[in-house]
Amino acid sequence: MKDISTTSYRSSRNAAYPKKRPSPSGISKHHKTSPLGPPPVTRRTPYSAKASLLQQRQRQAQITALRRQGIFLEEEYREDIRFYMHEMERYTMSSSQSMDQQPEIRWHMRPCLVDFLVEIHFTFRLRPETLYLTLNIVDRYVSRRIVYIKHYQLVGCAALWIAAKFEDAKERVPTVQELAQICRDTYDESAFIQMEGHVLQTIQWTLGHPTAEAWLRLMCCEPSVEEEKVQHVARFLMEITLFHREFIKYPPSSIALGALTLALFLCGKPRRIFEETEECLEIVDCLDNRLAKHVNDLSETLVKKYSYAFYSKAATFVVQYYLQGGRFVRQSFITLPMTPTRPSVSGASTPMSATTSVSDLSDDFPLTPTSPSSFSPEPFSNSFLSEDDKENLPTTFEPVINKQRTEVPPDHFLPHDFVAFGRPALHHLNGSPRMTAVS
């Protein structure tokens, strides 16, 4: 037997059995001849791969920034946190009916107090949540205690002091001396401390109120991050709701959703139609009507605050929009015709076999409804509709769908008949006869 070295053996083997060239498509002949067919091959161009990688990095950077701010909710705890926030906002709501029974305080005094608090809040650079918590504390206190005019400003300053201690950093919280100076020494420093304790006892030390700002932060990062201009316009609209009585009855979550809905519409961005509730649209209509009729009566302090470039000049944008006659337009819907039902013929009967009789059929056999009138009208009550909507309401229930999300169906999917026919600072009130006791 002849000895053959390893090198010579490999060279001779490669000469006899040359290597197979790879297939241009990256699929071997074994896969080509497989009865199941070739495996799916996903080809990505360098441009699409870079674009998707860039989007992933941007989204990860956004999530990291939101986590750093304490806004981003982890998916594991998201539903539990939202459920707790809804429970707390219902527990910490105020009562406008109880506020109506105040002997001295009237609703036309509220914009003066809110304007005063907005100016202090902006001067000390406090967090946005502090302002909403301040007004919530004021409303809950006024709902349970009789407040005289001379103490109204004191209650507002004490509530701002409490909210700043709860929400803001220690170095930003105003001192008692600063509060007394702001009120032009109308109240002693001991008065602020006494009122702080009395307010906390009245609201039972419950300060965990989910503000509209907190809800807006959550809504603007899920499912996608909204632009800064949209967020600033929504914040401007939310602060308008603090001035007026008609918005007190709504929970903060609905206030935030309504402001975001109107902000998206004003900025020309796609709305979250499937998240909009009837309560949300009521808030949008209230804001839209007030801005359309009283845009010149907005608080000068609030407009000046949101006219800075830091807030994307949101106040200037909204005021110009409504001065030009712009209005909010609801999403348009269309009604599709119902599937025609076959008219009942007296002589017609269900085909049965020759051996089947009527007694053989079970009494529990389901009956086929012959017309839409057989449905109960209770689930489709019209009590939530406006008068204009009631006039155009059809006599029978018909399903409605979103027009923009409806594709035109081909003719062969349609019934044959359908195819054929085809919204003055408080110190200005010192000269007012009704508010002289405040200062």
Disulfide bonds with the S-S distance in Angstrom:
none
